[in-house]
Structure formats: C-alpha cells, structure tokens
Amino acid sequence: TPGMSEGRGQVPFPFQVRSLRVWAKASGKAVHLWVQDTGPGVPEDIRDKIFMPFFTTKKEKGTGLGLALARAAMREMGGDLQLVPTSSGACFELTLEPA
C-alpha cells in the first residue's frame, strides 16, 4: 500500500489542530461526551483501523496504542469510544453508563 511502512501500518499524517470542541449530554442512563478538533479529520481509508493496537499514523513516534487502550478502558467500564463521521475535523464520542 502506498505510504505504508512495512510491518508497522504507518501513514504520513502531518497536521496542526487549531481548536478543540468538547460537549456532553445525558441520555437515559448514559452520558455521552464528544470531542471534536479542527484538523483534517481521519482519512476514510484508515477509519476501520484506528482502534487496532499498534496502528499509527506517526512515522517517528507513537506506539499506536492510544486509541486501542482508550477504547478498551471505556468498554471495561461498560461504555464505548467511537469515531463519529463529521464534515470537518475528527470527532470521537465517549459513552458511559452510571455505576
């Protein structure tokens, strides 16, 4: 695959986030928290890979464990972490049910 480093699943992804938006809503028994940035978003061709352990878009640094561990932690607590399709930037939804 062009742009992929052999064995590491890396894609060049240089960008700078200019702002971050965070909002929350209680819905039934769940609490939803969304975090959205103004970067370039998550390319469509890697959206199904970003939660896989060791997948990274950073050539020189990064372990590719951040999103995988975050999702695992959310699920361990009875919640979830999902990428939300948006027209600009990247948006993640964290869902938790009260203990």
Biopython code that builds the backbone (N, CA, C, O; Angstrom):
import numpy as np
from Bio.PDB.StructureBuilder import StructureBuilder

atoms = [
    (1, "THR", "N", (0.846, -1.184, 0.000)),
    (1, "THR", "CA", (0.000, 0.000, 0.000)),
    (1, "THR", "C", (0.884, 1.237, 0.000)),
    (1, "THR", "O", (1.777, 1.330, 0.843)),
    (2, "PRO", "N", (0.682, 2.197, -0.906)),
    (2, "PRO", "CA", (1.496, 3.402, -0.928)),
    (2, "PRO", "C", (1.401, 4.167, 0.387)),
    (2, "PRO", "O", (0.321, 4.311, 0.960)),
    (3, "GLY", "N", (2.558, 4.659, 0.860)),
    (3, "GLY", "CA", (2.585, 5.449, 2.078)),
    (3, "GLY", "C", (2.615, 4.623, 3.359)),
    (3, "GLY", "O", (2.672, 5.186, 4.452)),
    (4, "MET", "N", (2.579, 3.310, 3.242)),
    (4, "MET", "CA", (2.588, 2.457, 4.428)),
    (4, "MET", "C", (3.996, 1.921, 4.650)),
    (4, "MET", "O", (4.651, 1.492, 3.700)),
    (5, "SER", "N", (4.465, 1.940, 5.887)),
    (5, "SER", "CA", (5.747, 1.350, 6.236)),
    (5, "SER", "C", (5.525, -0.124, 6.515)),
    (5, "SER", "O", (4.577, -0.497, 7.207)),
    (6, "GLU", "N", (6.390, -0.952, 5.982)),
    (6, "GLU", "CA", (6.220, -2.384, 6.124)),
    (6, "GLU", "C", (6.199, -2.816, 7.586)),
    (6, "GLU", "O", (7.098, -2.462, 8.350)),
    (7, "GLY", "N", (5.197, -3.566, 7.976)),
    (7, "GLY", "CA", (5.102, -4.137, 9.299)),
    (7, "GLY", "C", (4.580, -3.211, 10.381)),
    (7, "GLY", "O", (4.268, -3.685, 11.473)),
    (8, "ARG", "N", (4.470, -1.924, 10.135)),
    (8, "ARG", "CA", (4.041, -1.011, 11.190)),
    (8, "ARG", "C", (2.696, -0.364, 10.902)),
    (8, "ARG", "O", (2.079, 0.157, 11.831)),
    (9, "GLY", "N", (2.215, -0.368, 9.687)),
    (9, "GLY", "CA", (0.935, 0.247, 9.369)),
    (9, "GLY", "C", (0.940, 1.742, 9.565)),
    (9, "GLY", "O", (-0.034, 2.296, 10.075)),
    (10, "GLN", "N", (2.016, 2.417, 9.174)),
    (10, "GLN", "CA", (2.129, 3.858, 9.365)),
    (10, "GLN", "C", (1.760, 4.618, 8.102)),
    (10, "GLN", "O", (2.070, 4.195, 6.989)),
    (11, "VAL", "N", (1.098, 5.740, 8.296)),
    (11, "VAL", "CA", (0.712, 6.623, 7.202)),
    (11, "VAL", "C", (1.173, 8.026, 7.564)),
    (11, "VAL", "O", (0.891, 8.479, 8.673)),
    (12, "PRO", "N", (1.880, 8.746, 6.665)),
    (12, "PRO", "CA", (2.253, 10.127, 6.975)),
    (12, "PRO", "C", (0.997, 10.957, 7.227)),
    (12, "PRO", "O", (0.050, 10.908, 6.441)),
    (13, "PHE", "N", (0.986, 11.714, 8.315)),
    (13, "PHE", "CA", (-0.211, 12.450, 8.694)),
    (13, "PHE", "C", (0.163, 13.756, 9.381)),
    (13, "PHE", "O", (-0.174, 13.947, 10.550)),
    (14, "PRO", "N", (0.855, 14.665, 8.685)),
    (14, "PRO", "CA", (1.254, 15.927, 9.321)),
    (14, "PRO", "C", (0.082, 16.903, 9.372)),
    (14, "PRO", "O", (-0.537, 17.182, 8.345)),
    (15, "PHE", "N", (-0.228, 17.429, 10.571)),
    (15, "PHE", "CA", (-1.288, 18.419, 10.693)),
    (15, "PHE", "C", (-1.153, 19.159, 12.011)),
    (15, "PHE", "O", (-0.408, 18.744, 12.900)),
    (16, "GLN", "N", (-1.874, 20.247, 12.125)),
    (16, "GLN", "CA", (-1.904, 21.018, 13.360)),
    (16, "GLN", "C", (-3.362, 21.301, 13.702)),
    (16, "GLN", "O", (-4.122, 21.780, 12.860)),
    (17, "VAL", "N", (-3.743, 21.005, 14.930)),
    (17, "VAL", "CA", (-5.107, 21.271, 15.387)),
    (17, "VAL", "C", (-5.165, 22.696, 15.898)),
    (17, "VAL", "O", (-4.336, 23.100, 16.713)),
    (18, "ARG", "N", (-6.141, 23.463, 15.424)),
    (18, "ARG", "CA", (-6.256, 24.862, 15.828)),
    (18, "ARG", "C", (-7.239, 25.066, 16.973)),
    (18, "ARG", "O", (-7.088, 26.013, 17.745)),
    (19, "SER", "N", (-8.228, 24.211, 17.101)),
    (19, "SER", "CA", (-9.154, 24.333, 18.229)),
    (19, "SER", "C", (-9.776, 22.979, 18.543)),
    (19, "SER", "O", (-9.757, 22.056, 17.729)),
    (20, "LEU", "N", (-10.321, 22.892, 19.738)),
    (20, "LEU", "CA", (-10.927, 21.666, 20.218)),
    (20, "LEU", "C", (-12.281, 22.020, 20.815)),
    (20, "LEU", "O", (-12.399, 22.984, 21.571)),
    (21, "ARG", "N", (-13.290, 21.250, 20.479)),
    (21, "ARG", "CA", (-14.645, 21.475, 20.989)),
    (21, "ARG", "C", (-15.057, 20.239, 21.782)),
    (21, "ARG", "O", (-14.911, 19.114, 21.306)),
    (22, "VAL", "N", (-15.570, 20.450, 22.989)),
    (22, "VAL", "CA", (-15.999, 19.351, 23.847)),
    (22, "VAL", "C", (-17.411, 19.655, 24.334)),
    (22, "VAL", "O", (-17.679, 20.766, 24.793)),
    (23, "TRP", "N", (-18.313, 18.688, 24.242)),
    (23, "TRP", "CA", (-19.664, 18.870, 24.764)),
    (23, "TRP", "C", (-20.190, 17.528, 25.266)),
    (23, "TRP", "O", (-19.699, 16.467, 24.882)),
    (24, "ALA", "N", (-21.196, 17.600, 26.131)),
    (24, "ALA", "CA", (-21.727, 16.391, 26.759)),
    (24, "ALA", "C", (-23.245, 16.452, 26.824)),
    (24, "ALA", "O", (-23.848, 17.523, 26.752)),
    (25, "LYS", "N", (-23.853, 15.263, 26.965)),
    (25, "LYS", "CA", (-25.307, 15.169, 27.065)),
    (25, "LYS", "C", (-25.657, 13.884, 27.814)),
    (25, "LYS", "O", (-25.065, 12.831, 27.576)),
    (26, "ALA", "N", (-26.615, 13.987, 28.711)),
    (26, "ALA", "CA", (-27.141, 12.799, 29.378)),
    (26, "ALA", "C", (-28.334, 12.317, 28.567)),
    (26, "ALA", "O", (-29.186, 13.111, 28.170)),
    (27, "SER", "N", (-28.389, 11.016, 28.323)),
    (27, "SER", "CA", (-29.469, 10.441, 27.532)),
    (27, "SER", "C", (-29.885, 9.126, 28.181)),
    (27, "SER", "O", (-29.165, 8.131, 28.100)),
    (28, "GLY", "N", (-31.042, 9.129, 28.820)),
    (28, "GLY", "CA", (-31.462, 7.926, 29.531)),
    (28, "GLY", "C", (-30.485, 7.637, 30.651)),
    (28, "GLY", "O", (-30.241, 8.491, 31.504)),
    (29, "LYS", "N", (-29.927, 6.445, 30.652)),
    (29, "LYS", "CA", (-28.952, 6.076, 31.678)),
    (29, "LYS", "C", (-27.520, 6.394, 31.265)),
    (29, "LYS", "O", (-26.609, 6.265, 32.082)),
    (30, "ALA", "N", (-27.303, 6.797, 30.047)),
    (30, "ALA", "CA", (-25.942, 7.016, 29.551)),
    (30, "ALA", "C", (-25.562, 8.493, 29.533)),
    (30, "ALA", "O", (-26.411, 9.379, 29.425)),
    (31, "VAL", "N", (-24.274, 8.720, 29.641)),
    (31, "VAL", "CA", (-23.702, 10.053, 29.470)),
    (31, "VAL", "C", (-22.822, 9.986, 28.228)),
    (31, "VAL", "O", (-21.998, 9.082, 28.089)),
    (32, "HIS", "N", (-23.001, 10.942, 27.333)),
    (32, "HIS", "CA", (-22.230, 10.995, 26.093)),
    (32, "HIS", "C", (-21.337, 12.226, 26.132)),
    (32, "HIS", "O", (-21.780, 13.315, 26.497)),
    (33, "LEU", "N", (-20.087, 12.046, 25.756)),
    (33, "LEU", "CA", (-19.128, 13.139, 25.688)),
    (33, "LEU", "C", (-18.503, 13.105, 24.304)),
    (33, "LEU", "O", (-17.986, 12.075, 23.872)),
    (34, "TRP", "N", (-18.555, 14.231, 23.615)),
    (34, "TRP", "CA", (-17.966, 14.332, 22.286)),
    (34, "TRP", "C", (-16.762, 15.259, 22.337)),
    (34, "TRP", "O", (-16.778, 16.280, 23.025)),
    (35, "VAL", "N", (-15.726, 14.896, 21.606)),
    (35, "VAL", "CA", (-14.525, 15.718, 21.476)),
    (35, "VAL", "C", (-14.251, 15.844, 19.984)),
    (35, "VAL", "O", (-14.058, 14.842, 19.295)),
    (36, "GLN", "N", (-14.235, 17.088, 19.484)),
    (36, "GLN", "CA", (-14.025, 17.324, 18.054)),
    (36, "GLN", "C", (-12.920, 18.353, 17.868)),
    (36, "GLN", "O", (-12.865, 19.356, 18.579)),
    (37, "ASP", "N", (-12.041, 18.093, 16.905)),
    (37, "ASP", "CA", (-10.988, 19.050, 16.596)),
    (37, "ASP", "C", (-11.218, 19.652, 15.216)),
    (37, "ASP", "O", (-12.154, 19.277, 14.511)),
    (38, "THR", "N", (-10.358, 20.585, 14.842)),
    (38, "THR", "CA", (-10.478, 21.245, 13.537)),
    (38, "THR", "C", (-9.361, 20.819, 12.594)),
    (38, "THR", "O", (-9.063, 21.516, 11.625)),
    (39, "GLY", "N", (-8.749, 19.686, 12.874)),
    (39, "GLY", "CA", (-7.709, 19.165, 11.992)),
    (39, "GLY", "C", (-8.324, 18.614, 10.712)),
    (39, "GLY", "O", (-9.486, 18.884, 10.407)),
    (40, "PRO", "N", (-7.543, 17.847, 9.970)),
    (40, "PRO", "CA", (-8.014, 17.328, 8.685)),
    (40, "PRO", "C", (-8.986, 16.155, 8.796)),
    (40, "PRO", "O", (-9.512, 15.694, 7.783)),
    (41, "GLY", "N", (-9.228, 15.673, 9.999)),
    (41, "GLY", "CA", (-10.115, 14.526, 10.153)),
    (41, "GLY", "C", (-9.360, 13.222, 9.974)),
    (41, "GLY", "O", (-8.142, 13.213, 9.793)),
    (42, "VAL", "N", (-10.083, 12.141, 10.025)),
    (42, "VAL", "CA", (-9.495, 10.814, 9.864)),
    (42, "VAL", "C", (-9.798, 10.348, 8.447)),
    (42, "VAL", "O", (-10.965, 10.213, 8.078)),
    (43, "PRO", "N", (-8.763, 10.101, 7.647)),
    (43, "PRO", "CA", (-8.998, 9.662, 6.271)),
    (43, "PRO", "C", (-9.878, 8.408, 6.227)),
    (43, "PRO", "O", (-9.734, 7.499, 7.044)),
    (44, "GLU", "N", (-10.769, 8.387, 5.276)),
    (44, "GLU", "CA", (-11.734, 7.292, 5.157)),
    (44, "GLU", "C", (-11.064, 5.922, 5.066)),
    (44, "GLU", "O", (-11.585, 4.941, 5.598)),
    (45, "ASP", "N", (-9.920, 5.851, 4.399)),
    (45, "ASP", "CA", (-9.279, 4.553, 4.191)),
    (45, "ASP", "C", (-8.624, 3.970, 5.447)),
    (45, "ASP", "O", (-8.194, 2.817, 5.425)),
    (46, "ILE", "N", (-8.538, 4.736, 6.542)),
    (46, "ILE", "CA", (-7.971, 4.179, 7.773)),
    (46, "ILE", "C", (-8.968, 4.173, 8.934)),
    (46, "ILE", "O", (-8.617, 3.761, 10.040)),
    (47, "ARG", "N", (-10.179, 4.615, 8.705)),
    (47, "ARG", "CA", (-11.169, 4.700, 9.792)),
    (47, "ARG", "C", (-11.431, 3.359, 10.462)),
    (47, "ARG", "O", (-11.689, 3.315, 11.665)),
    (48, "ASP", "N", (-11.370, 2.281, 9.720)),
    (48, "ASP", "CA", (-11.619, 0.964, 10.303)),
    (48, "ASP", "C", (-10.394, 0.395, 11.008)),
    (48, "ASP", "O", (-10.458, -0.690, 11.587)),
    (49, "LYS", "N", (-9.267, 1.127, 10.963)),
    (49, "LYS", "CA", (-8.022, 0.631, 11.556)),
    (49, "LYS", "C", (-7.590, 1.391, 12.800)),
    (49, "LYS", "O", (-6.753, 0.890, 13.551)),
    (50, "ILE", "N", (-8.129, 2.582, 13.046)),
    (50, "ILE", "CA", (-7.569, 3.454, 14.081)),
    (50, "ILE", "C", (-7.667, 2.905, 15.500)),
    (50, "ILE", "O", (-6.913, 3.339, 16.371)),
    (51, "PHE", "N", (-8.569, 1.970, 15.758)),
    (51, "PHE", "CA", (-8.682, 1.395, 17.095)),
    (51, "PHE", "C", (-7.907, 0.085, 17.222)),
    (51, "PHE", "O", (-7.944, -0.555, 18.272)),
    (52, "MET", "N", (-7.208, -0.317, 16.164)),
    (52, "MET", "CA", (-6.415, -1.543, 16.201)),
    (52, "MET", "C", (-5.104, -1.269, 16.938)),
    (52, "MET", "O", (-4.441, -0.268, 16.665)),
    (53, "PRO", "N", (-4.718, -2.156, 17.877)),
    (53, "PRO", "CA", (-3.448, -1.969, 18.572)),
    (53, "PRO", "C", (-2.279, -1.892, 17.589)),
    (53, "PRO", "O", (-2.204, -2.657, 16.628)),
    (54, "PHE", "N", (-1.388, -0.970, 17.848)),
    (54, "PHE", "CA", (-0.147, -0.732, 17.104)),
    (54, "PHE", "C", (-0.339, -0.050, 15.759)),
    (54, "PHE", "O", (0.635, 0.141, 15.031)),
    (55, "PHE", "N", (-1.568, 0.325, 15.407)),
    (55, "PHE", "CA", (-1.756, 1.106, 14.182)),
    (55, "PHE", "C", (-1.433, 2.554, 14.510)),
    (55, "PHE", "O", (-1.968, 3.111, 15.469)),
    (56, "THR", "N", (-0.566, 3.163, 13.724)),
    (56, "THR", "CA", (-0.196, 4.555, 13.957)),
    (56, "THR", "C", (-0.026, 5.293, 12.640)),
    (56, "THR", "O", (0.305, 4.698, 11.615)),
    (57, "THR", "N", (-0.256, 6.588, 12.686)),
    (57, "THR", "CA", (-0.040, 7.448, 11.523)),
    (57, "THR", "C", (1.202, 8.302, 11.726)),
    (57, "THR", "O", (1.518, 9.151, 10.892)),
    (58, "LYS", "N", (1.905, 8.082, 12.828)),
    (58, "LYS", "CA", (3.092, 8.877, 13.158)),
    (58, "LYS", "C", (4.344, 8.083, 12.815)),
    (58, "LYS", "O", (4.592, 7.025, 13.392)),
    (59, "LYS", "N", (5.126, 8.591, 11.883)),
    (59, "LYS", "CA", (6.311, 7.872, 11.411)),
    (59, "LYS", "C", (7.381, 7.688, 12.482)),
    (59, "LYS", "O", (7.867, 6.577, 12.693)),
    (60, "GLU", "N", (7.742, 8.758, 13.150)),
    (60, "GLU", "CA", (8.884, 8.742, 14.055)),
    (60, "GLU", "C", (8.535, 8.409, 15.501)),
    (60, "GLU", "O", (9.392, 7.942, 16.250)),
    (61, "LYS", "N", (7.296, 8.643, 15.899)),
    (61, "LYS", "CA", (6.942, 8.432, 17.305)),
    (61, "LYS", "C", (5.550, 7.837, 17.394)),
    (61, "LYS", "O", (4.842, 7.716, 16.394)),
    (62, "GLY", "N", (5.177, 7.472, 18.590)),
    (62, "GLY", "CA", (3.854, 6.889, 18.776)),
    (62, "GLY", "C", (3.914, 5.374, 18.755)),
    (62, "GLY", "O", (4.681, 4.777, 17.999)),
    (63, "THR", "N", (3.103, 4.769, 19.587)),
    (63, "THR", "CA", (3.078, 3.310, 19.669)),
    (63, "THR", "C", (1.878, 2.709, 18.962)),
    (63, "THR", "O", (1.847, 1.508, 18.692)),
    (64, "GLY", "N", (0.888, 3.542, 18.662)),
    (64, "GLY", "CA", (-0.328, 3.018, 18.069)),
    (64, "GLY", "C", (-1.228, 2.355, 19.099)),
    (64, "GLY", "O", (-2.109, 1.569, 18.748)),
    (65, "LEU", "N", (-1.008, 2.670, 20.363)),
    (65, "LEU", "CA", (-1.810, 2.058, 21.422)),
    (65, "LEU", "C", (-2.832, 3.002, 22.041)),
    (65, "LEU", "O", (-3.739, 2.542, 22.735)),
    (66, "GLY", "N", (-2.716, 4.293, 21.816)),
    (66, "GLY", "CA", (-3.577, 5.277, 22.472)),
    (66, "GLY", "C", (-5.060, 5.019, 22.305)),
    (66, "GLY", "O", (-5.769, 4.856, 23.298)),
    (67, "LEU", "N", (-5.544, 4.977, 21.081)),
    (67, "LEU", "CA", (-6.979, 4.768, 20.853)),
    (67, "LEU", "C", (-7.418, 3.355, 21.225)),
    (67, "LEU", "O", (-8.527, 3.159, 21.722)),
    (68, "ALA", "N", (-6.552, 2.372, 20.988)),
    (68, "ALA", "CA", (-6.893, 0.990, 21.350)),
    (68, "ALA", "C", (-7.068, 0.863, 22.859)),
    (68, "ALA", "O", (-8.020, 0.234, 23.321)),
    (69, "LEU", "N", (-6.157, 1.455, 23.631)),
    (69, "LEU", "CA", (-6.252, 1.393, 25.091)),
    (69, "LEU", "C", (-7.423, 2.213, 25.613)),
    (69, "LEU", "O", (-8.106, 1.802, 26.551)),
    (70, "ALA", "N", (-7.656, 3.374, 25.005)),
    (70, "ALA", "CA", (-8.780, 4.216, 25.429)),
    (70, "ALA", "C", (-10.104, 3.489, 25.213)),
    (70, "ALA", "O", (-10.972, 3.506, 26.085)),
    (71, "ARG", "N", (-10.260, 2.852, 24.057)),
    (71, "ARG", "CA", (-11.500, 2.109, 23.785)),
    (71, "ARG", "C", (-11.640, 0.918, 24.737)),
    (71, "ARG", "O", (-12.728, 0.654, 25.248)),
    (72, "ALA", "N", (-10.538, 0.201, 24.972)),
    (72, "ALA", "CA", (-10.582, -0.945, 25.887)),
    (72, "ALA", "C", (-10.974, -0.500, 27.294)),
    (72, "ALA", "O", (-11.755, -1.176, 27.962)),
    (73, "ALA", "N", (-10.438, 0.629, 27.747)),
    (73, "ALA", "CA", (-10.778, 1.149, 29.075)),
    (73, "ALA", "C", (-12.250, 1.529, 29.148)),
    (73, "ALA", "O", (-12.926, 1.223, 30.130)),
    (74, "MET", "N", (-12.744, 2.193, 28.114)),
    (74, "MET", "CA", (-14.158, 2.576, 28.095)),
    (74, "MET", "C", (-15.048, 1.338, 28.133)),
    (74, "MET", "O", (-16.038, 1.308, 28.864)),
    (75, "ARG", "N", (-14.707, 0.336, 27.364)),
    (75, "ARG", "CA", (-15.520, -0.888, 27.323)),
    (75, "ARG", "C", (-15.438, -1.651, 28.640)),
    (75, "ARG", "O", (-16.416, -2.265, 29.066)),
    (76, "GLU", "N", (-14.275, -1.615, 29.284)),
    (76, "GLU", "CA", (-14.116, -2.263, 30.592)),
    (76, "GLU", "C", (-15.048, -1.627, 31.625)),
    (76, "GLU", "O", (-15.497, -2.294, 32.558)),
    (77, "MET", "N", (-15.333, -0.341, 31.454)),
    (77, "MET", "CA", (-16.217, 0.384, 32.372)),
    (77, "MET", "C", (-17.675, 0.370, 31.911)),
    (77, "MET", "O", (-18.513, 1.076, 32.473)),
    (78, "GLY", "N", (-17.975, -0.431, 30.891)),
    (78, "GLY", "CA", (-19.348, -0.535, 30.409)),
    (78, "GLY", "C", (-19.732, 0.527, 29.405)),
    (78, "GLY", "O", (-20.915, 0.714, 29.121)),
    (79, "GLY", "N", (-18.756, 1.222, 28.865)),
    (79, "GLY", "CA", (-19.023, 2.274, 27.889)),
    (79, "GLY", "C", (-18.448, 1.926, 26.535)),
    (79, "GLY", "O", (-18.257, 0.757, 26.200)),
    (80, "ASP", "N", (-18.174, 2.963, 25.761)),
    (80, "ASP", "CA", (-17.600, 2.756, 24.434)),
    (80, "ASP", "C", (-16.920, 4.030, 23.960)),
    (80, "ASP", "O", (-17.163, 5.112, 24.495)),
    (81, "LEU", "N", (-16.083, 3.897, 22.973)),
    (81, "LEU", "CA", (-15.411, 5.004, 22.299)),
    (81, "LEU", "C", (-15.550, 4.759, 20.809)),
    (81, "LEU", "O", (-15.143, 3.713, 20.304)),
    (82, "GLN", "N", (-16.128, 5.726, 20.106)),
    (82, "GLN", "CA", (-16.379, 5.585, 18.670)),
    (82, "GLN", "C", (-15.913, 6.824, 17.922)),
    (82, "GLN", "O", (-15.921, 7.927, 18.467)),
    (83, "LEU", "N", (-15.511, 6.638, 16.687)),
    (83, "LEU", "CA", (-15.263, 7.743, 15.772)),
    (83, "LEU", "C", (-16.607, 8.136, 15.177)),
    (83, "LEU", "O", (-17.360, 7.281, 14.711)),
    (84, "VAL", "N", (-16.906, 9.427, 15.193)),
    (84, "VAL", "CA", (-18.175, 9.924, 14.663)),
    (84, "VAL", "C", (-17.910, 10.596, 13.319)),
    (84, "VAL", "O", (-17.073, 11.495, 13.245)),
    (85, "PRO", "N", (-18.600, 10.184, 12.252)),
    (85, "PRO", "CA", (-18.409, 10.838, 10.954)),
    (85, "PRO", "C", (-18.796, 12.321, 11.030)),
    (85, "PRO", "O", (-19.867, 12.658, 11.534)),
    (86, "THR", "N", (-17.934, 13.193, 10.535)),
    (86, "THR", "CA", (-18.200, 14.631, 10.503)),
    (86, "THR", "C", (-17.733, 15.194, 9.170)),
    (86, "THR", "O", (-16.971, 14.557, 8.443)),
    (87, "SER", "N", (-18.199, 16.388, 8.863)),
    (87, "SER", "CA", (-17.796, 17.026, 7.608)),
    (87, "SER", "C", (-16.443, 17.710, 7.738)),
    (87, "SER", "O", (-15.797, 17.997, 6.730)),
    (88, "SER", "N", (-16.001, 17.979, 8.978)),
    (88, "SER", "CA", (-14.682, 18.585, 9.164)),
    (88, "SER", "C", (-14.083, 18.143, 10.489)),
    (88, "SER", "O", (-14.805, 17.945, 11.467)),
    (89, "GLY", "N", (-12.781, 17.990, 10.522)),
    (89, "GLY", "CA", (-12.096, 17.572, 11.735)),
    (89, "GLY", "C", (-12.386, 16.128, 12.096)),
    (89, "GLY", "O", (-13.025, 15.398, 11.338)),
    (90, "ALA", "N", (-11.906, 15.728, 13.262)),
    (90, "ALA", "CA", (-12.177, 14.394, 13.796)),
    (90, "ALA", "C", (-13.058, 14.558, 15.023)),
    (90, "ALA", "O", (-12.877, 15.493, 15.803)),
    (91, "CYS", "N", (-14.008, 13.655, 15.193)),
    (91, "CYS", "CA", (-14.907, 13.716, 16.338)),
    (91, "CYS", "C", (-15.020, 12.317, 16.943)),
    (91, "CYS", "O", (-15.285, 11.339, 16.244)),
    (92, "PHE", "N", (-14.813, 12.248, 18.250)),
    (92, "PHE", "CA", (-14.932, 10.993, 18.972)),
    (92, "PHE", "C", (-16.026, 11.113, 20.015)),
    (92, "PHE", "O", (-16.161, 12.147, 20.669)),
    (93, "GLU", "N", (-16.810, 10.051, 20.169)),
    (93, "GLU", "CA", (-17.873, 10.007, 21.171)),
    (93, "GLU", "C", (-17.517, 8.972, 22.232)),
    (93, "GLU", "O", (-17.258, 7.809, 21.925)),
    (94, "LEU", "N", (-17.509, 9.416, 23.479)),
    (94, "LEU", "CA", (-17.311, 8.531, 24.618)),
    (94, "LEU", "C", (-18.668, 8.345, 25.275)),
    (94, "LEU", "O", (-19.365, 9.323, 25.544)),
    (95, "THR", "N", (-19.050, 7.109, 25.535)),
    (95, "THR", "CA", (-20.335, 6.812, 26.153)),
    (95, "THR", "C", (-20.099, 6.013, 27.427)),
    (95, "THR", "O", (-19.368, 5.022, 27.430)),
    (96, "LEU", "N", (-20.730, 6.458, 28.510)),
    (96, "LEU", "CA", (-20.632, 5.768, 29.792)),
    (96, "LEU", "C", (-22.001, 5.665, 30.440)),
    (96, "LEU", "O", (-22.823, 6.574, 30.329)),
    (97, "GLU", "N", (-22.237, 4.554, 31.113)),
    (97, "GLU", "CA", (-23.443, 4.415, 31.922)),
    (97, "GLU", "C", (-23.034, 4.567, 33.374)),
    (97, "GLU", "O", (-21.969, 4.088, 33.766)),
    (98, "PRO", "N", (-23.865, 5.229, 34.188)),
    (98, "PRO", "CA", (-23.515, 5.411, 35.599)),
    (98, "PRO", "C", (-23.337, 4.080, 36.319)),
    (98, "PRO", "O", (-23.988, 3.087, 35.994)),
    (99, "ALA", "N", (-22.449, 4.080, 37.296)),
    (99, "ALA", "CA", (-22.186, 2.856, 38.070)),
    (99, "ALA", "C", (-23.315, 2.589, 39.042)),
    (99, "ALA", "O", (-23.274, 1.604, 39.780)),
]
sb = StructureBuilder()
sb.init_structure("model")
sb.init_model(0)
sb.init_chain("A")
sb.init_seg("    ")
for serial, (resi, resn, name, xyz) in enumerate(atoms, 1):
    if name == "N":
        sb.init_residue(resn, " ", resi, " ")
    sb.init_atom(name, np.array(xyz, "f"), 0.0, 1.0, " ", f" {name:<3s}", serial, name[0])
structure = sb.get_structure()
